[in-house]
Amino acid sequence: MKNKDRGFDRVAWVYEPLAKAVFGKSLERAQEAFFSDLPERGKVLILGGGTGWVLERLFADKPKLEVWYVEASEKMLQMSQRRVASSKIHWIHGTEEDLPEEKFDVIITHFLLDLFEKPRITDVIQRLKNVLSPSGVWLVADFDRQGANNVFKKALLWMMYRFFRALCGIEAKTLPAVWEHLKKEGLRTERSEGFYFGMVRSSKLAQKDV
């Protein structure tokens, strides 16, 4: 597996406008849903942060957090760096294979796990769980197969996966069972909220054995 993936470089400039055109503000609301629950201070890992919108919102709510920002797309990473300049951000051009040797109070993965099939989705979850502190929280916003329960939603997902496979070379052909994989790997849901008519779910997770 390549450490760095240029697939999303091709859509970096249009990624946010396209998401807003299709989903309005639903994806943004899903990503920031539980920011108010986070501690005022601590270490945060963001894997697959995209163009940096999530950083703007996170620091607007919690400016004292220290963030490790891991992004596989070089262009998206550059866009994020231009968007938010802060000495509290550690920038890493890489994937789950490039995670720092830290224990994090917060992990954030928004619309990341839906890119993978087994066994990689399991590997990504396990790697992230290994760097989550025992009392830490994991914020996940992603598409939910149970919420894709009508013809329109299924067609939209079909088009999305064809688009991103063609332009970005993503691994998944269809939406994986993201939430079932998280539960299987020992994560429990503390809070959860649905968006875009249930097609998107945002959850605050913690480790079951704590």
ZILINJO-V933118 format. One record per residue. N is the residue number from 0. RES is the residue in one letter. PSI is psi in degrees with one decimal (999 if undefined). OMEGA is omega in whole degrees, 0 to 359 (* if undefined). BURIAL is I if it has 24 or more other C-alpha atoms within 12 Angstrom, else O. Layout:
n=N res=RES psi=PSI omega=OMEGA burial=BURIAL
n=N res=RES psi=PSI omega=OMEGA burial=BURIAL
This chain:
n=0 res=M psi=137.4 omega=180 burial=O
n=1 res=K psi=140.8 omega=178 burial=O
n=2 res=N psi=-31.6 omega=182 burial=O
n=3 res=K psi=138.6 omega=187 burial=O
n=4 res=D psi=118.7 omega=181 burial=I
n=5 res=R psi=5.6 omega=184 burial=I
n=6 res=G psi=-45.4 omega=183 burial=I
n=7 res=F psi=-6.0 omega=172 burial=I
n=8 res=D psi=-33.3 omega=184 burial=I
n=9 res=R psi=-24.7 omega=184 burial=O
n=10 res=V psi=7.4 omega=185 burial=I
n=11 res=A psi=-42.9 omega=185 burial=I
n=12 res=W psi=-23.4 omega=184 burial=O
n=13 res=V psi=-1.1 omega=189 burial=O
n=14 res=Y psi=-52.9 omega=182 burial=I
n=15 res=E psi=-47.8 omega=178 burial=O
n=16 res=P psi=-37.1 omega=180 burial=O
n=17 res=L psi=-44.1 omega=179 burial=O
n=18 res=A psi=-41.3 omega=180 burial=O
n=19 res=K psi=-35.8 omega=179 burial=O
n=20 res=A psi=-35.4 omega=183 burial=O
n=21 res=V psi=-44.3 omega=190 burial=O
n=22 res=F psi=1.5 omega=184 burial=O
n=23 res=G psi=-134.3 omega=180 burial=O
n=24 res=K psi=8.9 omega=185 burial=O
n=25 res=S psi=-42.5 omega=182 burial=I
n=26 res=L psi=-36.3 omega=177 burial=I
n=27 res=E psi=-44.4 omega=180 burial=I
n=28 res=R psi=-36.9 omega=178 burial=I
n=29 res=A psi=-38.9 omega=183 burial=I
n=30 res=Q psi=-33.9 omega=184 burial=I
n=31 res=E psi=7.6 omega=189 burial=I
n=32 res=A psi=-39.1 omega=187 burial=I
n=33 res=F psi=20.1 omega=178 burial=I
n=34 res=F psi=-33.6 omega=181 burial=I
n=35 res=S psi=-18.3 omega=179 burial=O
n=36 res=D psi=-13.1 omega=187 burial=O
n=37 res=L psi=154.2 omega=178 burial=I
n=38 res=P psi=159.7 omega=179 burial=O
n=39 res=E psi=-32.9 omega=180 burial=O
n=40 res=R psi=156.6 omega=177 burial=O
n=41 res=G psi=179.4 omega=182 burial=I
n=42 res=K psi=130.8 omega=183 burial=I
n=43 res=V psi=133.5 omega=173 burial=I
n=44 res=L psi=124.2 omega=173 burial=I
n=45 res=I psi=116.9 omega=178 burial=I
n=46 res=L psi=123.0 omega=182 burial=I
n=47 res=G psi=50.1 omega=185 burial=I
n=48 res=G psi=-10.7 omega=178 burial=I
n=49 res=G psi=-136.4 omega=189 burial=I
n=50 res=T psi=4.5 omega=171 burial=I
n=51 res=G psi=1.1 omega=179 burial=I
n=52 res=W psi=-40.6 omega=183 burial=I
n=53 res=V psi=-32.0 omega=177 burial=I
n=54 res=L psi=-43.4 omega=179 burial=I
n=55 res=E psi=-48.0 omega=182 burial=I
n=56 res=R psi=-38.9 omega=181 burial=O
n=57 res=L psi=-46.8 omega=181 burial=I
n=58 res=F psi=-24.2 omega=174 burial=I
n=59 res=A psi=-35.3 omega=180 burial=O
n=60 res=D psi=-39.4 omega=188 burial=O
n=61 res=K psi=74.7 omega=187 burial=I
n=62 res=P psi=-12.6 omega=184 burial=I
n=63 res=K psi=-0.8 omega=179 burial=O
n=64 res=L psi=151.5 omega=175 burial=I
n=65 res=E psi=128.5 omega=191 burial=I
n=66 res=V psi=133.9 omega=167 burial=I
n=67 res=W psi=118.4 omega=188 burial=I
n=68 res=Y psi=108.5 omega=184 burial=I
n=69 res=V psi=119.1 omega=184 burial=I
n=70 res=E psi=130.4 omega=184 burial=I
n=71 res=A psi=-27.6 omega=181 burial=I
n=72 res=S psi=119.9 omega=180 burial=I
n=73 res=E psi=-39.5 omega=181 burial=I
n=74 res=K psi=-39.4 omega=178 burial=I
n=75 res=M psi=-37.4 omega=177 burial=I
n=76 res=L psi=-43.2 omega=179 burial=I
n=77 res=Q psi=-40.6 omega=177 burial=I
n=78 res=M psi=-40.3 omega=178 burial=I
n=79 res=S psi=-41.9 omega=180 burial=I
n=80 res=Q psi=-37.4 omega=177 burial=I
n=81 res=R psi=-30.5 omega=185 burial=O
n=82 res=R psi=-40.5 omega=183 burial=O
n=83 res=V psi=110.0 omega=177 burial=I
n=84 res=A psi=115.9 omega=182 burial=O
n=85 res=S psi=139.7 omega=176 burial=O
n=86 res=S psi=-8.7 omega=180 burial=O
n=87 res=K psi=3.9 omega=181 burial=O
n=88 res=I psi=128.7 omega=174 burial=I
n=89 res=H psi=114.8 omega=185 burial=I
n=90 res=W psi=130.6 omega=179 burial=I
n=91 res=I psi=121.0 omega=175 burial=I
n=92 res=H psi=101.5 omega=184 burial=I
n=93 res=G psi=-165.8 omega=183 burial=I
n=94 res=T psi=-163.2 omega=178 burial=I
n=95 res=E psi=-16.5 omega=178 burial=I
n=96 res=E psi=-8.0 omega=184 burial=I
n=97 res=D psi=24.0 omega=181 burial=I
n=98 res=L psi=140.5 omega=179 burial=I
n=99 res=P psi=157.7 omega=179 burial=I
n=100 res=E psi=76.1 omega=180 burial=O
n=101 res=E psi=165.2 omega=168 burial=O
n=102 res=K psi=127.9 omega=189 burial=I
n=103 res=F psi=141.2 omega=175 burial=I
n=104 res=D psi=-26.8 omega=182 burial=I
n=105 res=V psi=134.9 omega=170 burial=I
n=106 res=I psi=137.8 omega=179 burial=I
n=107 res=I psi=120.9 omega=173 burial=I
n=108 res=T psi=103.8 omega=181 burial=I
n=109 res=H psi=120.7 omega=178 burial=I
n=110 res=F psi=46.8 omega=178 burial=I
n=111 res=L psi=-50.9 omega=187 burial=I
n=112 res=L psi=-21.8 omega=179 burial=I
n=113 res=D psi=-4.6 omega=180 burial=I
n=114 res=L psi=-12.5 omega=193 burial=I
n=115 res=F psi=153.6 omega=170 burial=I
n=116 res=E psi=169.7 omega=172 burial=O
n=117 res=K psi=144.9 omega=4 burial=O
n=118 res=P psi=-0.3 omega=186 burial=O
n=119 res=R psi=-37.9 omega=180 burial=I
n=120 res=I psi=-37.4 omega=177 burial=I
n=121 res=T psi=-42.0 omega=180 burial=I
n=122 res=D psi=-43.1 omega=180 burial=O
n=123 res=V psi=-46.4 omega=180 burial=I
n=124 res=I psi=-43.0 omega=181 burial=I
n=125 res=Q psi=-40.8 omega=178 burial=I
n=126 res=R psi=-42.3 omega=180 burial=I
n=127 res=L psi=-40.8 omega=179 burial=I
n=128 res=K psi=-33.5 omega=180 burial=I
n=129 res=N psi=-24.3 omega=180 burial=I
n=130 res=V psi=4.4 omega=176 burial=I
n=131 res=L psi=127.4 omega=179 burial=I
n=132 res=S psi=152.9 omega=184 burial=I
n=133 res=P psi=-33.5 omega=180 burial=O
n=134 res=S psi=10.1 omega=184 burial=O
n=135 res=G psi=168.2 omega=179 burial=I
n=136 res=V psi=152.9 omega=181 burial=I
n=137 res=W psi=119.2 omega=177 burial=I
n=138 res=L psi=124.8 omega=180 burial=I
n=139 res=V psi=127.9 omega=168 burial=I
n=140 res=A psi=128.6 omega=183 burial=I
n=141 res=D psi=171.8 omega=177 burial=I
n=142 res=F psi=150.2 omega=186 burial=I
n=143 res=D psi=120.1 omega=181 burial=I
n=144 res=R psi=-35.1 omega=180 burial=I
n=145 res=Q psi=-28.1 omega=179 burial=O
n=146 res=G psi=-13.4 omega=178 burial=I
n=147 res=A psi=70.2 omega=194 burial=I
n=148 res=N psi=19.7 omega=173 burial=O
n=149 res=N psi=174.0 omega=186 burial=O
n=150 res=V psi=-42.1 omega=181 burial=O
n=151 res=F psi=-48.3 omega=182 burial=O
n=152 res=K psi=-41.3 omega=179 burial=I
n=153 res=K psi=-39.6 omega=178 burial=O
n=154 res=A psi=-38.9 omega=179 burial=O
n=155 res=L psi=-44.0 omega=177 burial=O
n=156 res=L psi=-41.3 omega=179 burial=I
n=157 res=W psi=-45.9 omega=180 burial=O
n=158 res=M psi=-39.9 omega=180 burial=O
n=159 res=M psi=-46.0 omega=182 burial=I
n=160 res=Y psi=-36.8 omega=176 burial=I
n=161 res=R psi=-41.6 omega=181 burial=O
n=162 res=F psi=-50.8 omega=185 burial=O
n=163 res=F psi=-26.8 omega=173 burial=I
n=164 res=R psi=-39.5 omega=182 burial=O
n=165 res=A psi=-44.2 omega=186 burial=O
n=166 res=L psi=-33.3 omega=187 burial=O
n=167 res=C psi=-11.6 omega=179 burial=I
n=168 res=G psi=34.0 omega=180 burial=O
n=169 res=I psi=156.8 omega=185 burial=I
n=170 res=E psi=-45.3 omega=187 burial=I
n=171 res=A psi=141.5 omega=176 burial=I
n=172 res=K psi=-29.7 omega=177 burial=O
n=173 res=T psi=167.8 omega=181 burial=I
n=174 res=L psi=120.3 omega=178 burial=I
n=175 res=P psi=168.0 omega=178 burial=I
n=176 res=A psi=72.2 omega=187 burial=I
n=177 res=V psi=-50.2 omega=187 burial=I
n=178 res=W psi=-33.5 omega=176 burial=I
n=179 res=E psi=-38.8 omega=178 burial=O
n=180 res=H psi=-42.9 omega=179 burial=I
n=181 res=L psi=-43.5 omega=179 burial=I
n=182 res=K psi=-42.0 omega=181 burial=O
n=183 res=K psi=-32.6 omega=181 burial=O
n=184 res=E psi=11.6 omega=170 burial=I
n=185 res=G psi=25.9 omega=176 burial=I
n=186 res=L psi=136.9 omega=177 burial=I
n=187 res=R psi=149.5 omega=182 burial=I
n=188 res=T psi=122.5 omega=175 burial=I
n=189 res=E psi=-41.0 omega=177 burial=O
n=190 res=R psi=150.1 omega=180 burial=O
n=191 res=S psi=146.4 omega=181 burial=I
n=192 res=E psi=142.2 omega=180 burial=I
n=193 res=G psi=150.5 omega=180 burial=I
n=194 res=F psi=163.8 omega=180 burial=I
n=195 res=Y psi=57.6 omega=176 burial=I
n=196 res=F psi=34.6 omega=176 burial=O
n=197 res=G psi=-2.1 omega=181 burial=I
n=198 res=M psi=-22.9 omega=180 burial=I
n=199 res=V psi=138.0 omega=177 burial=I
n=200 res=R psi=139.7 omega=173 burial=I
n=201 res=S psi=130.0 omega=184 burial=I
n=202 res=S psi=149.2 omega=171 burial=I
n=203 res=K psi=116.8 omega=186 burial=I
n=204 res=L psi=156.6 omega=173 burial=I
n=205 res=A psi=168.2 omega=181 burial=I
n=206 res=Q psi=138.6 omega=185 burial=I
n=207 res=K psi=-30.7 omega=188 burial=O
n=208 res=D psi=14.6 omega=179 burial=O
n=209 res=V psi=999 omega=* burial=O
